[in-house]
């Protein structure tokens, strides 16, 4: 991505709390680089326009030198015209008493329309990150309705789960006095498989601790209780979002924004460690069914390219991976039945 050009960035759900945490990171260069100027399109529904106008005022008051222009809009063409980056935060929120099936069907219509807008108006090189839940299936719907955009240009966010896993592992390691010096920068190669739901599969088998002197040691050298991963870590990661909602009465926002920044920066510029991204499963080597958006460990190699990592999977992990795939297959059937019935 040439820093001399202006990059067109779309953020949907721009009046929401995740966007409120993300936009300062985006406008200050934390996502696209310290020299990259951006043309920011902020998309939301008409009912949110007054709130969105306040967000725009605050962004203007920050005087970010990288921001060329800010356009608040409710119009899909205005938002997606010549888009280079699309970060899709906006979706129908799950309300009390709402069944998951209803949530999937309501979001199906939203992401069908956004996929069609990407197809009609965005650049074919656009990179699309879907965050609104159910993120994996929403991403699949958008991708299917933008057939001329390469499928590898679509991903859904599981970096949040990846970072939750990393932070919980570090906290556990630091509980041993002899390992107080270990921090998140030392812990590499967490893996999240599957859906961004409580069927996701955190896999610590590939985690290493890399110290400042370059020495690398397996996670087992730092954990006195190896059973803790299965008994505690996995359910903690799977249910972290619900725990945050219970504590703050709102869903995660600040941590989601940080995960988006990490996901996009690594996707565009590359990273040497394994990261987790939900991408199209077709042709994978892990026996995950084709035609799902499924979280895998990937190597981001720069210029918006990634490769699925080649890692070993234990039979126990493979069984859990299949359960998450089964959930995604069910979501896919429900979502596309609704989308097709409303064509």
N, C-alpha and C positions, 0 to 999 in steps of 0.2 A: 504494500500500500504506500503510494508516494505521498510523503508529507507535504509536498508543494501543492497538491490539489486539495480541493475542499470535498470532504466526504459527507454524503447525505445519510443521515441517521434518523430512523423512525423509532419512536418509543410509543407503543400503545398502552392504554391504561395509565396515561401520563399524569393524571390528577390523583393517582393512588399513592399509598404509603410506600410501596416498593420503589416507585419512580422517584419519590421525594428523597429517598436515600441514594438512589442510583445516579440521578442527574448531576450532582456535584462531582462524582467520580468521573463521569463521562466528559463533563465540560472542563475539567482540570487536567485531562490528559492521562488519567490513570488507566483508561481502557484502550484507547487507540494510539497512545504515545504522546510525549510531551511537546511535540511540534505539529501535531495533526489538527488542522482547522476543521470545524464541522458546521454543517447546516442542519439544524435540529428541527425535526417535525414531531410535534407532540399531539398524539391522537387520543381522543376520548369521546364519550357519548355526550349528546347535547345537555343532559341533566348535570354534567360535571364541568361545563364551560366556565362558570363563575369561579369555581375552585381552581381550574386550570389557569385562568387569568392571573390569579394570585401567585401560582407557581412561576409563571413567566415573569412577573414583577420581581420575585425573589432572585431568579436567575439573572435578570438584568442588573439587579443591585449587587450581585457578586462580581460583575465586570470581568467575567472570564475572557481572557484575550484570545482563546482558541475558538470561541463561538462566533461564527460569521453571521448567522441569522437564526432566529427562533420563530417557528410558525405553529401556533396552536390551531387545531382543526378538528372537525368531526367528519370530514370528507375523506373517503378512502383514496381517491385519486390524488388529492393534494398531498396526503401523507406519503403515499408509496411511489410517487412519480420519481423515476431515476434513483430509487433507493439503493444504497450500497450496503447498509447494515439495517436489519429490522430486529428489534428486541420487543417481543410480544408479551407484555405483562397483563393486558386487559382480557378479562374473561368474565363469565357469569359466576358470581360467588356462591358457594354452597351456603344455604340458609338452614336454620333450624328446622328439622323435620323433613328436609329434602332428601330423597333417595339418590344414591350415586347415579342410578340410571337417568334420572331427570337432569342432573348436573351434566352428564355426558351429552345428552341430547341438546340441551340449551347451548352448550359450548360448541357443539358440532356446527350449528348454523353460523356462529361467529367466525370460526376458523375456516369454514368453507368460503365465506365472503372475503376474508383476509387472504386466503390462498389465491382466490380469483383475482384480487387486486394486485398481489405480487406478480401473478402471471401477466396481467395486462400492462402494468406500469413500471415495475421495478427493473433494475438492470439484471441481466441473466447471471451476473457474477455475485448477486446479492448474497450475503450471509444472514441466515434467519435463525434466531434463537427463541424458542418458545418456553415461557416460564409459567404462564397461567395454567392452572390445573383443570383436568388431568393432563399434565404437560406432554407426556409421551404420545397420547392419542390425539390431542389437539395438534401436535406437530405433524403427525401422520396425515391428518385431514388437510391441513394447509399444504403439505407437500403434494398430495394427490391432486389438488386443485391448481397446482402450478407446474404442469408437466414439462414445460420447456426450461425450467430451472434445474440444474443438476441436483440429484437427490443428496449428494454429499454436502450440499450447501445448507441443509436443514439439520438442526439439532435441538434437543430439549435439555433442560437444566437438571443435571444430577450432581453438579459440582458442589452444591450446598450439602448434600448428603456426604460427599467425599470429605469436605472440610469439617463437618460434624464428627465424622469418624476420626479424622486426624487430631482434632482438639481433644476428644475423649481419650484417645490413646496417650497423648502427651500428658494429660492430667493423671492418668493411671501410672504412667512411668515416673512422673515427678512425685508420686506418693511414696516412692522408695528413696530414702535420704541420699543414697549413693548416686542417684540419677537426677537430682534436682537441676542439673545443668542442661538437661535435654529440653529443647523448645520445638515449636512447630516447624521451624525452618530445617531442623535436622531429620524430621520424619518424612520419608519418601514412599511413594508407590502404594498408597491406599487404593482399593478397588471397590467400586459399587457396580453390581450387576442388576439389570432388570428395570423394573418400573419405579417411578418416583412415587412410591406409596409404601405402606407398611409390609409389602411383600418384597421390597428391595433386599438385595443380598450384599451386605458389607463383608468383604473378604480381606483378611489381614495376612494371608499366607505369603504375600510378596513384599510386605513392608520391611524396610531397612532403616537403620539409623546411620546417617552420614554426618560425621563431625567436621568441624572447621579444618582439622588437619588432613582431611581427605579419607580417613579411615571409615570403613563401612562394616556394620555388624547387623546380624539378623535381629528381628524383634524379640525372638525367644531369649536373647541374652539380657533383655531388659525387663522381662515379665517373670515374676516368681510364681504366678498362677496362670498357666496357659489355658485352663478351662474358663477363665474370665471372659475370653473373647466370645465363646458361644453362649455362656450363661448370662452375661451382662452387656457386653459391648454391642452385640448385634441388636437386641431389643431396644437398647438406649438410642441407637442411631435410627432405627425404624420408627420409633415413637417420639422423636425429638420435637417434631413440629407440633404435635398435640400437646406436649409438655409446655412449650412456649405459649401456645394459645391459652392454656389453663392458667399460666402465671401472669401474663400481661393482658389477657382478654382481647388480644389482637394477634394475628398471624405474624410470622417472621417477616421482617422488612430489611433491617440493616444487614443481617447476615446474607439474605438473598442478594442484595445489591453487591456485596463484596464477592459473592460467588459468581455473579454475572460478570463482574469486572475481570476476575481471574479466568473464567471460561473464555471470554472473548479475546483477552490479551494473549492467552496461550494458543488459541485457535489461529489467530492472525499472525503471530510472531514466532510461535514454536516454544517448546520446553523440553528439557532433557529427561524429565521424570514422567512416570505414568500418571495420567489424569483420567477422570471418569466423565464420559460424555454419552448422552443418549442419542444414538444415530441409527440409520437404517440397518436392519439385521441381515438383509439379503446377502447370501454368500459367505456368512461368517463360519468359522471353524469350530464353534462351540455347541453345535446342535441346537441352537436357538432357531425357532421357526423363522422363515423368511417373511418379509413385508411387515415387520413391526419396528417401531422406534424403541430401542432397547439400550440400556446403559451397558457400556463395555469399557474396559481399560484401553486407552488409546495413547499413541505417541503423536503429538502435534509437531509437524516438521516445518511449519512456517508457511507464509503466503496463503493461509486459509486451508491448508491441506493437513490431513491426519491419516494415520494407519492404525487398524486394530492391532493391539499388542498380542504377542504370542506367549501366553502364560499357561501354566499347568492348573488344572481344575480338579479338586478332589471329588469323589463320588457324592459326598455329603453336600458340597457346594452345588454340584450339578443338579441334584434333586431340588434344592431350593430355587435354583435358576429356572427350572422347568415350571415350578409353581408360579413364579412371577410372570413367565411367558404365558402361562395359561390365563392369568388375570388380564394381560394385555390383549390376548386373543378375544376374550369376552368383551372387553371395552371396545375393541375394533368392530366387532359384530354389531353391538348396540349403537355405536356412533354412526356407522355407515348405513345401517337400516334407517335411522332417523334422517340422515342427510339425503339419502336417495328418495325417501318418501316425500320430501319437501322440494324435490326438483321441479 
